[in-house]
Amino acid sequence: MSAAEGPIVGLLVGSESDREAMQPALDELESRGISYEFEVRSAHRNPDAVAEYARTARERGIRVLIAGAGLAAALPGAVAAHTDLPVIGVPLRSRLSVLDVLDALLAIAQMPPGVPVATVGVDNAKNAAVLAARIVALA
């Protein structure tokens, strides 16, 4: 996909501090020539902005969403609750977690029926991008 066609993968994190952990996804998408957009929107601090982003993703040409989150990791589920697009969650380590990322992993993997979120390994943003590329290739 050329950048002229607009982004087809949307990447979200809840805090600017998560950008470094998500960089492998950005690098992977760039290496594959897949256009993307990167946004910082917090499911806890600004849930309306997350909902608006997810609801309007399809009309902006987005086909897959990747959400990286640590701690309570509400972002991937919040995104999935507001779109029918595929959502891939990346559980991220946080120095603030008393459960050493288990909280984020379970929050993303244990979604209720009807709100699917694909989950990749801890801190494995690259695999999220590879999965997004495979999903895009199906279209």
N, CA, C and O atoms as a GROMACS GRO file, in nm:
protein
  556
    1MET      N    1   0.084  -0.118   0.000
    1MET     CA    2   0.000   0.000   0.000
    1MET      C    3   0.088   0.124   0.000
    1MET      O    4   0.184   0.132   0.076
    2SER      N    5   0.055   0.215  -0.082
    2SER     CA    6   0.130   0.340  -0.082
    2SER      C    7   0.071   0.435   0.020
    2SER      O    8  -0.047   0.427   0.053
    3ALA      N    9   0.154   0.525   0.068
    3ALA     CA   10   0.108   0.622   0.166
    3ALA      C   11   0.001   0.713   0.106
    3ALA      O   12  -0.081   0.769   0.178
    4ALA      N   13   0.001   0.727  -0.028
    4ALA     CA   14  -0.097   0.812  -0.096
    4ALA      C   15  -0.238   0.757  -0.077
    4ALA      O   16  -0.335   0.833  -0.082
    5GLU      N   17  -0.251   0.627  -0.056
    5GLU     CA   18  -0.382   0.566  -0.037
    5GLU      C   19  -0.430   0.582   0.106
    5GLU      O   20  -0.545   0.548   0.137
    6GLY      N   21  -0.347   0.632   0.192
    6GLY     CA   22  -0.384   0.652   0.332
    6GLY      C   23  -0.352   0.531   0.416
    6GLY      O   24  -0.326   0.422   0.365
    7PRO      N   25  -0.354   0.551   0.547
    7PRO     CA   26  -0.320   0.442   0.639
    7PRO      C   27  -0.425   0.332   0.638
    7PRO      O   28  -0.544   0.359   0.629
    8ILE      N   29  -0.379   0.207   0.648
    8ILE     CA   30  -0.472   0.094   0.656
    8ILE      C   31  -0.461   0.020   0.788
    8ILE      O   32  -0.544  -0.065   0.820
    9VAL      N   33  -0.359   0.051   0.866
    9VAL     CA   34  -0.344  -0.005   0.999
    9VAL      C   35  -0.339   0.111   1.098
    9VAL      O   36  -0.265   0.208   1.079
   10GLY      N   37  -0.417   0.100   1.202
   10GLY     CA   38  -0.415   0.200   1.308
   10GLY      C   39  -0.348   0.143   1.431
   10GLY      O   40  -0.384   0.035   1.477
   11LEU      N   41  -0.252   0.214   1.485
   11LEU     CA   42  -0.182   0.173   1.607
   11LEU      C   43  -0.215   0.273   1.717
   11LEU      O   44  -0.205   0.394   1.698
   12LEU      N   45  -0.254   0.220   1.831
   12LEU     CA   46  -0.292   0.302   1.946
   12LEU      C   47  -0.214   0.260   2.069
   12LEU      O   48  -0.188   0.141   2.090
   13VAL      N   49  -0.180   0.357   2.149
   13VAL     CA   50  -0.125   0.334   2.282
   13VAL      C   51  -0.192   0.432   2.377
   13VAL      O   52  -0.244   0.535   2.334
   14GLY      N   53  -0.190   0.400   2.503
   14GLY     CA   54  -0.255   0.486   2.601
   14GLY      C   55  -0.167   0.597   2.652
   14GLY      O   56  -0.216   0.692   2.714
   15SER      N   57  -0.038   0.587   2.628
   15SER     CA   58   0.057   0.685   2.680
   15SER      C   59   0.175   0.697   2.584
   15SER      O   60   0.216   0.599   2.523
   16GLU      N   61   0.228   0.816   2.572
   16GLU     CA   62   0.345   0.838   2.486
   16GLU      C   63   0.461   0.749   2.529
   16GLU      O   64   0.546   0.714   2.447
   17SER      N   65   0.466   0.714   2.655
   17SER     CA   66   0.576   0.630   2.705
   17SER      C   67   0.572   0.488   2.646
   17SER      O   68   0.669   0.414   2.658
   18ASP      N   69   0.460   0.450   2.585
   18ASP     CA   70   0.448   0.318   2.523
   18ASP      C   71   0.502   0.313   2.380
   18ASP      O   72   0.513   0.206   2.321
   19ARG      N   73   0.535   0.429   2.324
   19ARG     CA   74   0.580   0.435   2.184
   19ARG      C   75   0.703   0.346   2.161
   19ARG      O   76   0.709   0.274   2.061
   20GLU      N   77   0.799   0.350   2.251
   20GLU     CA   78   0.921   0.271   2.233
   20GLU      C   79   0.890   0.122   2.224
   20GLU      O   80   0.948   0.052   2.141
   21ALA      N   81   0.800   0.073   2.308
   21ALA     CA   82   0.764  -0.069   2.306
   21ALA      C   83   0.692  -0.107   2.177
   21ALA      O   84   0.698  -0.222   2.134
   22MET      N   85   0.624  -0.011   2.115
   22MET     CA   86   0.550  -0.039   1.991
   22MET      C   87   0.634  -0.015   1.866
   22MET      O   88   0.589  -0.046   1.756
   23GLN      N   89   0.753   0.040   1.881
   23GLN     CA   90   0.838   0.071   1.766
   23GLN      C   91   0.863  -0.049   1.674
   23GLN      O   92   0.865  -0.031   1.552
   24PRO      N   93   0.881  -0.171   1.726
   24PRO     CA   94   0.898  -0.284   1.635
   24PRO      C   95   0.780  -0.304   1.539
   24PRO      O   96   0.799  -0.351   1.427
   25ALA      N   97   0.660  -0.271   1.582
   25ALA     CA   98   0.544  -0.280   1.493
   25ALA      C   99   0.554  -0.177   1.383
   25ALA      O  100   0.528  -0.207   1.266
   26LEU      N  101   0.592  -0.056   1.418
   26LEU     CA  102   0.607   0.050   1.318
   26LEU      C  103   0.714   0.012   1.216
   26LEU      O  104   0.696   0.028   1.096
   27ASP      N  105   0.826  -0.040   1.267
   27ASP     CA  106   0.935  -0.082   1.179
   27ASP      C  107   0.891  -0.194   1.085
   27ASP      O  108   0.924  -0.192   0.967
   28GLU      N  109   0.817  -0.291   1.138
   28GLU     CA  110   0.772  -0.404   1.056
   28GLU      C  111   0.675  -0.358   0.947
   28GLU      O  112   0.687  -0.400   0.832
   29LEU      N  113   0.581  -0.273   0.984
   29LEU     CA  114   0.486  -0.223   0.883
   29LEU      C  115   0.559  -0.143   0.776
   29LEU      O  116   0.529  -0.157   0.657
   30GLU      N  117   0.652  -0.060   0.816
   30GLU     CA  118   0.730   0.017   0.719
   30GLU      C  119   0.809  -0.075   0.626
   30GLU      O  120   0.813  -0.051   0.506
   31SER      N  121   0.870  -0.178   0.680
   31SER     CA  122   0.949  -0.270   0.597
   31SER      C  123   0.863  -0.344   0.496
   31SER      O  124   0.912  -0.387   0.392
   32ARG      N  125   0.735  -0.359   0.526
   32ARG     CA  126   0.642  -0.426   0.435
   32ARG      C  127   0.567  -0.328   0.344
   32ARG      O  128   0.487  -0.370   0.261
   33GLY      N  129   0.594  -0.200   0.360
   33GLY     CA  130   0.528  -0.099   0.278
   33GLY      C  131   0.380  -0.080   0.313
   33GLY      O  132   0.301  -0.040   0.228
   34ILE      N  133   0.345  -0.109   0.437
   34ILE     CA  134   0.205  -0.096   0.482
   34ILE      C  135   0.190   0.038   0.554
   34ILE      O  136   0.261   0.066   0.651
   35SER      N  137   0.098   0.118   0.506
   35SER     CA  138   0.079   0.250   0.566
   35SER      C  139   0.001   0.238   0.696
   35SER      O  140  -0.086   0.152   0.711
   36TYR      N  141   0.033   0.326   0.790
   36TYR     CA  142  -0.029   0.320   0.922
   36TYR      C  143  -0.040   0.459   0.980
   36TYR      O  144   0.021   0.555   0.932
   37GLU      N  145  -0.120   0.468   1.085
   37GLU     CA  146  -0.124   0.589   1.166
   37GLU      C  147  -0.100   0.548   1.310
   37GLU      O  148  -0.136   0.438   1.352
   38PHE      N  149  -0.038   0.637   1.387
   38PHE     CA  150  -0.004   0.609   1.526
   38PHE      C  151  -0.069   0.717   1.612
   38PHE      O  152  -0.049   0.836   1.589
   39GLU      N  153  -0.146   0.674   1.711
   39GLU     CA  154  -0.219   0.768   1.797
   39GLU      C  155  -0.197   0.734   1.944
   39GLU      O  156  -0.181   0.617   1.979
   40VAL      N  157  -0.195   0.835   2.028
   40VAL     CA  158  -0.193   0.818   2.173
   40VAL      C  159  -0.331   0.858   2.224
   40VAL      O  160  -0.369   0.975   2.218
   41ARG      N  161  -0.404   0.759   2.276
   41ARG     CA  162  -0.538   0.784   2.330
   41ARG      C  163  -0.560   0.690   2.448
   41ARG      O  164  -0.551   0.568   2.433
   42SER      N  165  -0.589   0.745   2.560
   42SER     CA  166  -0.602   0.666   2.682
   42SER      C  167  -0.746   0.622   2.706
   42SER      O  168  -0.838   0.703   2.705
   43ALA      N  169  -0.763   0.493   2.728
   43ALA     CA  170  -0.896   0.438   2.759
   43ALA      C  171  -0.944   0.487   2.895
   43ALA      O  172  -1.064   0.489   2.920
   44HIS      N  173  -0.853   0.525   2.981
   44HIS     CA  174  -0.891   0.570   3.115
   44HIS      C  175  -0.902   0.722   3.125
   44HIS      O  176  -0.995   0.773   3.187
   45ARG      N  177  -0.808   0.793   3.066
   45ARG     CA  178  -0.807   0.939   3.078
   45ARG      C  179  -0.899   1.007   2.977
   45ARG      O  180  -0.950   1.116   3.004
   46ASN      N  181  -0.921   0.944   2.862
   46ASN     CA  182  -1.008   1.005   2.761
   46ASN      C  183  -1.083   0.898   2.682
   46ASN      O  184  -1.057   0.879   2.563
   47PRO      N  185  -1.175   0.827   2.746
   47PRO     CA  186  -1.246   0.717   2.680
   47PRO      C  187  -1.327   0.761   2.559
   47PRO      O  188  -1.344   0.684   2.465
   48ASP      N  189  -1.378   0.884   2.560
   48ASP     CA  190  -1.456   0.932   2.446
   48ASP      C  191  -1.369   0.943   2.320
   48ASP      O  192  -1.416   0.914   2.210
   49ALA      N  193  -1.244   0.984   2.336
   49ALA     CA  194  -1.152   0.994   2.222
   49ALA      C  195  -1.120   0.856   2.166
   49ALA      O  196  -1.106   0.841   2.044
   50VAL      N  197  -1.107   0.756   2.252
   50VAL     CA  198  -1.083   0.618   2.208
   50VAL      C  199  -1.204   0.568   2.130
   50VAL      O  200  -1.190   0.510   2.023
   51ALA      N  201  -1.322   0.590   2.185
   51ALA     CA  202  -1.445   0.545   2.119
   51ALA      C  203  -1.461   0.611   1.983
   51ALA      O  204  -1.497   0.545   1.885
   52GLU      N  205  -1.436   0.740   1.976
   52GLU     CA  206  -1.447   0.813   1.848
   52GLU      C  207  -1.348   0.760   1.747
   52GLU      O  208  -1.382   0.740   1.630
   53TYR      N  209  -1.225   0.735   1.789
   53TYR     CA  210  -1.123   0.682   1.699
   53TYR      C  211  -1.165   0.547   1.643
   53TYR      O  212  -1.156   0.523   1.523
   54ALA      N  213  -1.211   0.459   1.730
   54ALA     CA  214  -1.251   0.324   1.688
   54ALA      C  215  -1.374   0.328   1.598
   54ALA      O  216  -1.379   0.256   1.497
   55ARG      N  217  -1.472   0.409   1.632
   55ARG     CA  218  -1.595   0.417   1.552
   55ARG      C  219  -1.571   0.470   1.412
   55ARG      O  220  -1.641   0.433   1.318
   56THR      N  221  -1.472   0.557   1.397
   56THR     CA  222  -1.448   0.620   1.267
   56THR      C  223  -1.334   0.556   1.188
   56THR      O  224  -1.303   0.601   1.078
   57ALA      N  225  -1.272   0.454   1.243
   57ALA     CA  226  -1.155   0.392   1.178
   57ALA      C  227  -1.188   0.340   1.038
   57ALA      O  228  -1.113   0.367   0.944
   58ARG      N  229  -1.296   0.267   1.023
   58ARG     CA  230  -1.330   0.208   0.893
   58ARG      C  231  -1.349   0.316   0.787
   58ARG      O  232  -1.299   0.302   0.675
   59GLU      N  233  -1.419   0.423   0.820
   59GLU     CA  234  -1.445   0.527   0.719
   59GLU      C  235  -1.317   0.602   0.681
   59GLU      O  236  -1.312   0.667   0.577
   60ARG      N  237  -1.214   0.594   0.765
   60ARG     CA  238  -1.085   0.654   0.732
   60ARG      C  239  -0.997   0.558   0.652
   60ARG      O  240  -0.886   0.593   0.614
   61GLY      N  241  -1.046   0.437   0.625
   61GLY     CA  242  -0.971   0.339   0.547
   61GLY      C  243  -0.892   0.239   0.627
   61GLY      O  244  -0.821   0.156   0.570
   62ILE      N  245  -0.901   0.246   0.759
   62ILE     CA  246  -0.829   0.151   0.845
   62ILE      C  247  -0.895   0.015   0.831
   62ILE      O  248  -1.018   0.004   0.829
   63ARG      N  249  -0.812  -0.090   0.821
   63ARG     CA  250  -0.863  -0.228   0.810
   63ARG      C  251  -0.832  -0.313   0.932
   63ARG      O  252  -0.901  -0.412   0.958
   64VAL      N  253  -0.729  -0.276   1.007
   64VAL     CA  254  -0.688  -0.351   1.127
   64VAL      C  255  -0.638  -0.250   1.230
   64VAL      O  256  -0.576  -0.150   1.195
   65LEU      N  257  -0.668  -0.277   1.356
   65LEU     CA  258  -0.622  -0.192   1.465
   65LEU      C  259  -0.531  -0.271   1.558
   65LEU      O  260  -0.559  -0.386   1.592
   66ILE      N  261  -0.422  -0.208   1.599
   66ILE     CA  262  -0.329  -0.267   1.695
   66ILE      C  263  -0.328  -0.173   1.816
   66ILE      O  264  -0.308  -0.053   1.802
   67ALA      N  265  -0.351  -0.230   1.935
   67ALA     CA  266  -0.351  -0.149   2.057
   67ALA      C  267  -0.254  -0.208   2.158
   67ALA      O  268  -0.268  -0.323   2.200
   68GLY      N  269  -0.155  -0.130   2.196
   68GLY     CA  270  -0.059  -0.172   2.296
   68GLY      C  271  -0.097  -0.113   2.430
   68GLY      O  272  -0.129   0.005   2.440
   69ALA      N  273  -0.094  -0.196   2.535
   69ALA     CA  274  -0.134  -0.148   2.667
   69ALA      C  275  -0.068  -0.227   2.778
   69ALA      O  276  -0.045  -0.348   2.766
   70GLY      N  277  -0.040  -0.158   2.886
   70GLY     CA  278   0.013  -0.222   3.005
   70GLY      C  279  -0.083  -0.204   3.120
   70GLY      O  280  -0.190  -0.146   3.105
   71LEU      N  281  -0.044  -0.255   3.236
   71LEU     CA  282  -0.124  -0.246   3.359
   71LEU      C  283  -0.263  -0.303   3.337
   71LEU      O  284  -0.275  -0.420   3.303
   72ALA      N  285  -0.368  -0.225   3.356
   72ALA     CA  286  -0.505  -0.275   3.341
   72ALA      C  287  -0.539  -0.307   3.197
   72ALA      O  288  -0.634  -0.381   3.170
   73ALA      N  289  -0.462  -0.252   3.102
   73ALA     CA  290  -0.473  -0.285   2.960
   73ALA      C  291  -0.614  -0.277   2.904
   73ALA      O  292  -0.658  -0.367   2.833
   74ALA      N  293  -0.684  -0.171   2.936
   74ALA     CA  294  -0.822  -0.155   2.889
   74ALA      C  295  -0.831  -0.114   2.742
   74ALA      O  296  -0.935  -0.134   2.680
   75LEU      N  297  -0.725  -0.058   2.687
   75LEU     CA  298  -0.732   0.000   2.553
   75LEU      C  299  -0.776  -0.098   2.444
   75LEU      O  300  -0.868  -0.064   2.369
   76PRO      N  301  -0.718  -0.217   2.430
   76PRO     CA  302  -0.762  -0.306   2.323
   76PRO      C  303  -0.911  -0.341   2.333
   76PRO      O  304  -0.981  -0.341   2.232
   77GLY      N  305  -0.959  -0.369   2.451
   77GLY     CA  306  -1.100  -0.402   2.469
   77GLY      C  307  -1.191  -0.284   2.443
   77GLY      O  308  -1.298  -0.298   2.384
   78ALA      N  309  -1.148  -0.166   2.486
   78ALA     CA  310  -1.227  -0.045   2.461
   78ALA      C  311  -1.237  -0.019   2.311
   78ALA      O  312  -1.343   0.021   2.262
   79VAL      N  313  -1.129  -0.040   2.240
   79VAL     CA  314  -1.131  -0.023   2.095
   79VAL      C  315  -1.225  -0.126   2.032
   79VAL      O  316  -1.309  -0.090   1.950
   80ALA      N  317  -1.211  -0.252   2.070
   80ALA     CA  318  -1.293  -0.359   2.014
   80ALA      C  319  -1.441  -0.339   2.041
   80ALA      O  320  -1.525  -0.382   1.962
   81ALA      N  321  -1.474  -0.274   2.152
   81ALA     CA  322  -1.614  -0.249   2.186
   81ALA      C  323  -1.680  -0.149   2.093
   81ALA      O  324  -1.802  -0.140   2.087
   82HIS      N  325  -1.598  -0.073   2.018
   82HIS     CA  326  -1.653   0.034   1.935
   82HIS      C  327  -1.626   0.016   1.785
   82HIS      O  328  -1.643   0.110   1.707
   83THR      N  329  -1.584  -0.104   1.745
   83THR     CA  330  -1.560  -0.127   1.602
   83THR      C  331  -1.583  -0.274   1.570
   83THR      O  332  -1.578  -0.360   1.658
   84ASP      N  333  -1.607  -0.301   1.443
   84ASP     CA  334  -1.614  -0.441   1.399
   84ASP      C  335  -1.487  -0.481   1.323
   84ASP      O  336  -1.479  -0.590   1.268
   85LEU      N  337  -1.389  -0.393   1.321
   85LEU     CA  338  -1.260  -0.425   1.260
   85LEU      C  339  -1.181  -0.519   1.350
   85LEU      O  340  -1.203  -0.522   1.471
   86PRO      N  341  -1.089  -0.597   1.293
   86PRO     CA  342  -1.002  -0.679   1.376
   86PRO      C  343  -0.915  -0.592   1.467
   86PRO      O  344  -0.860  -0.491   1.424
   87VAL      N  345  -0.903  -0.633   1.593
   87VAL     CA  346  -0.820  -0.562   1.690
   87VAL      C  347  -0.717  -0.661   1.744
   87VAL      O  348  -0.750  -0.772   1.783
   88ILE      N  349  -0.593  -0.617   1.745
   88ILE     CA  350  -0.483  -0.697   1.797
   88ILE      C  351  -0.429  -0.626   1.920
   88ILE      O  352  -0.391  -0.509   1.912
   89GLY      N  353  -0.425  -0.695   2.032
   89GLY     CA  354  -0.374  -0.637   2.155
   89GLY      C  355  -0.231  -0.681   2.183
   89GLY      O  356  -0.196  -0.798   2.165
   90VAL      N  357  -0.151  -0.586   2.227
   90VAL     CA  358  -0.013  -0.615   2.265
   90VAL      C  359   0.003  -0.584   2.414
   90VAL      O  360   0.003  -0.467   2.453
   91PRO      N  361   0.016  -0.688   2.499
   91PRO     CA  362   0.039  -0.662   2.641
   91PRO      C  363   0.180  -0.608   2.662
   91PRO      O  364   0.278  -0.669   2.620
   92LEU      N  365   0.188  -0.493   2.728
   92LEU     CA  366   0.317  -0.428   2.748
   92LEU      C  367   0.358  -0.430   2.895
   92LEU      O  368   0.276  -0.408   2.984
   93ARG      N  369   0.487  -0.455   2.917
   93ARG     CA  370   0.541  -0.450   3.053
   93ARG      C  371   0.536  -0.306   3.105
   93ARG      O  372   0.549  -0.210   3.029
   94SER      N  373   0.518  -0.295   3.234
   94SER     CA  374   0.522  -0.165   3.298
   94SER      C  375   0.596  -0.178   3.430
   94SER      O  376   0.575  -0.272   3.505
   95ARG      N  377   0.683  -0.083   3.456
   95ARG     CA  378   0.755  -0.085   3.584
   95ARG      C  379   0.659  -0.064   3.701
   95ARG      O  380   0.694  -0.090   3.816
   96LEU      N  381   0.538  -0.016   3.672
   96LEU     CA  382   0.439   0.009   3.777
   96LEU      C  383   0.357  -0.115   3.813
   96LEU      O  384   0.287  -0.115   3.915
   97SER      N  385   0.366  -0.219   3.732
   97SER     CA  386   0.286  -0.338   3.755
   97SER      C  387   0.340  -0.422   3.871
   97SER      O  388   0.459  -0.454   3.874
   98VAL      N  389   0.254  -0.455   3.963
   98VAL     CA  390   0.295  -0.544   4.072
   98VAL      C  391   0.285  -0.690   4.029
   98VAL      O  392   0.331  -0.780   4.100
   99LEU      N  393   0.224  -0.714   3.913
   99LEU     CA  394   0.207  -0.851   3.863
   99LEU      C  395   0.300  -0.882   3.745
   99LEU      O  396   0.284  -0.984   3.679
  100ASP      N  397   0.397  -0.794   3.719
  100ASP     CA  398   0.495  -0.815   3.613
  100ASP      C  399   0.430  -0.855   3.481
  100ASP      O  400   0.464  -0.959   3.425
  101VAL      N  401   0.340  -0.777   3.431
  101VAL     CA  402   0.271  -0.785   3.302
  101VAL      C  403   0.157  -0.887   3.297
  101VAL      O  404   0.081  -0.889   3.200
  102LEU      N  405   0.143  -0.970   3.398
  102LEU     CA  406   0.033  -1.066   3.397
  102LEU      C  407  -0.102  -0.994   3.393
  102LEU      O  408  -0.195  -1.041   3.329
  103ASP      N  409  -0.112  -0.880   3.461
  103ASP     CA  410  -0.236  -0.803   3.459
  103ASP      C  411  -0.272  -0.761   3.316
  103ASP      O  412  -0.387  -0.775   3.276
  104ALA      N  413  -0.176  -0.711   3.241
  104ALA     CA  414  -0.202  -0.668   3.104
  104ALA      C  415  -0.235  -0.786   3.014
  104ALA      O  416  -0.328  -0.779   2.934
  105LEU      N  417  -0.161  -0.893   3.027
  105LEU     CA  418  -0.184  -1.012   2.946
  105LEU      C  419  -0.325  -1.066   2.965
  105LEU      O  420  -0.396  -1.094   2.868
  106LEU      N  421  -0.366  -1.081   3.090
  106LEU     CA  422  -0.500  -1.134   3.116
  106LEU      C  423  -0.609  -1.037   3.074
  106LEU      O  424  -0.713  -1.079   3.023
  107ALA      N  425  -0.588  -0.909   3.094
  107ALA     CA  426  -0.689  -0.810   3.056
  107ALA      C  427  -0.715  -0.812   2.906
  107ALA      O  428  -0.828  -0.790   2.862
  108ILE      N  429  -0.612  -0.838   2.827
  108ILE     CA  430  -0.628  -0.841   2.682
  108ILE      C  431  -0.679  -0.977   2.634
  108ILE      O  432  -0.766  -0.984   2.548
  109ALA      N  433  -0.625  -1.084   2.690
  109ALA     CA  434  -0.661  -1.218   2.643
  109ALA      C  435  -0.800  -1.263   2.689
  109ALA      O  436  -0.864  -1.342   2.620
  110GLN      N  437  -0.846  -1.216   2.802
  110GLN     CA  438  -0.971  -1.264   2.861
  110GLN      C  439  -1.088  -1.171   2.831
  110GLN      O  440  -1.158  -1.127   2.923
  111MET      N  441  -1.111  -1.142   2.705
  111MET     CA  442  -1.222  -1.056   2.666
  111MET      C  443  -1.353  -1.134   2.672
  111MET      O  444  -1.354  -1.256   2.652
  112PRO      N  445  -1.463  -1.064   2.700
  112PRO     CA  446  -1.592  -1.134   2.706
  112PRO      C  447  -1.640  -1.176   2.568
  112PRO      O  448  -1.595  -1.120   2.468
  113PRO      N  449  -1.729  -1.274   2.560
  113PRO     CA  450  -1.784  -1.316   2.431
  113PRO      C  451  -1.843  -1.198   2.354
  113PRO      O  452  -1.911  -1.113   2.412
  114GLY      N  453  -1.816  -1.194   2.227
  114GLY     CA  454  -1.868  -1.089   2.142
  114GLY      C  455  -1.779  -0.967   2.129
  114GLY      O  456  -1.808  -0.876   2.051
  115VAL      N  457  -1.669  -0.964   2.204
  115VAL     CA  458  -1.573  -0.853   2.196
  115VAL      C  459  -1.434  -0.914   2.174
  115VAL      O  460  -1.351  -0.916   2.265
  116PRO      N  461  -1.409  -0.963   2.051
  116PRO     CA  462  -1.283  -1.034   2.028
  116PRO      C  463  -1.163  -0.939   2.016
  116PRO      O  464  -1.171  -0.833   1.955
  117VAL      N  465  -1.054  -0.982   2.076
  117VAL     CA  466  -0.926  -0.914   2.062
  117VAL      C  467  -0.821  -1.023   2.044
  117VAL      O  468  -0.804  -1.108   2.132
  118ALA      N  469  -0.751  -1.022   1.933
  118ALA     CA  470  -0.639  -1.114   1.915
  118ALA      C  471  -0.527  -1.066   2.007
  118ALA      O  472  -0.507  -0.946   2.024
  119THR      N  473  -0.455  -1.160   2.066
  119THR     CA  474  -0.350  -1.123   2.160
  119THR      C  475  -0.219  -1.186   2.116
  119THR      O  476  -0.212  -1.305   2.090
  120VAL      N  477  -0.115  -1.104   2.109
  120VAL     CA  478   0.019  -1.155   2.080
  120VAL      C  479   0.097  -1.160   2.211
  120VAL      O  480   0.046  -1.122   2.316
  121GLY      N  481   0.219  -1.207   2.204
  121GLY     CA  482   0.300  -1.221   2.324
  121GLY      C  483   0.336  -1.089   2.388
  121GLY      O  484   0.326  -0.983   2.327
  122VAL      N  485   0.379  -1.098   2.512
  122VAL     CA  486   0.419  -0.981   2.589
  122VAL      C  487   0.530  -0.906   2.516
  122VAL      O  488   0.630  -0.964   2.474
  123ASP      N  489   0.510  -0.775   2.502
  123ASP     CA  490   0.607  -0.686   2.437
  123ASP      C  491   0.640  -0.729   2.294
  123ASP      O  492   0.748  -0.698   2.244
  124ASN      N  493   0.549  -0.799   2.229
  124ASN     CA  494   0.578  -0.849   2.094
  124ASN      C  495   0.499  -0.771   1.989
  124ASN      O  496   0.416  -0.827   1.917
  125ALA      N  497   0.528  -0.642   1.982
  125ALA     CA  498   0.462  -0.556   1.885
  125ALA      C  499   0.492  -0.599   1.741
  125ALA      O  500   0.408  -0.583   1.652
  126LYS      N  501   0.611  -0.655   1.718
  126LYS     CA  502   0.644  -0.701   1.582
  126LYS      C  503   0.544  -0.807   1.536
  126LYS      O  504   0.497  -0.802   1.422
  127ASN      N  505   0.512  -0.904   1.622
  127ASN     CA  506   0.415  -1.006   1.583
  127ASN      C  507   0.277  -0.946   1.556
  127ASN      O  508   0.205  -0.995   1.469
  128ALA      N  509   0.241  -0.842   1.628
  128ALA     CA  510   0.114  -0.775   1.601
  128ALA      C  511   0.113  -0.718   1.460
  128ALA      O  512   0.012  -0.728   1.390
  129ALA      N  513   0.224  -0.660   1.418
  129ALA     CA  514   0.233  -0.605   1.283
  129ALA      C  515   0.231  -0.715   1.178
  129ALA      O  516   0.169  -0.700   1.073
  130VAL      N  517   0.300  -0.826   1.205
  130VAL     CA  518   0.298  -0.939   1.112
  130VAL      C  519   0.156  -0.993   1.097
  130VAL      O  520   0.112  -1.021   0.986
  131LEU      N  521   0.084  -1.007   1.209
  131LEU     CA  522  -0.054  -1.053   1.204
  131LEU      C  523  -0.142  -0.954   1.128
  131LEU      O  524  -0.227  -0.994   1.048
  132ALA      N  525  -0.123  -0.826   1.153
  132ALA     CA  526  -0.200  -0.724   1.081
  132ALA      C  527  -0.174  -0.733   0.931
  132ALA      O  528  -0.266  -0.720   0.850
  133ALA      N  529  -0.049  -0.755   0.893
  133ALA     CA  530  -0.014  -0.769   0.751
  133ALA      C  531  -0.085  -0.890   0.688
  133ALA      O  532  -0.132  -0.882   0.575
  134ARG      N  533  -0.093  -0.999   0.761
  134ARG     CA  534  -0.162  -1.117   0.711
  134ARG      C  535  -0.311  -1.092   0.697
  134ARG      O  536  -0.373  -1.138   0.601
  135ILE      N  537  -0.369  -1.021   0.792
  135ILE     CA  538  -0.512  -0.988   0.783
  135ILE      C  539  -0.539  -0.899   0.663
  135ILE      O  540  -0.634  -0.921   0.589
  136VAL      N  541  -0.455  -0.798   0.645
  136VAL     CA  542  -0.470  -0.707   0.530
  136VAL      C  543  -0.456  -0.782   0.399
  136VAL      O  544  -0.526  -0.752   0.302
  137ALA      N  545  -0.366  -0.881   0.394
  137ALA     CA  546  -0.342  -0.957   0.272
  137ALA      C  547  -0.465  -1.039   0.232
  137ALA      O  548  -0.480  -1.074   0.114
  138LEU      N  549  -0.551  -1.069   0.326
  138LEU     CA  550  -0.672  -1.148   0.295
  138LEU      C  551  -0.774  -1.068   0.214
  138LEU      O  552  -0.857  -1.126   0.145
  139ALA      N  553  -0.767  -0.938   0.222
  139ALA     CA  554  -0.868  -0.853   0.155
  139ALA      C  555  -0.846  -0.851   0.005
  139ALA      O  556  -0.921  -0.785  -0.067
   0.00000   0.00000   0.00000
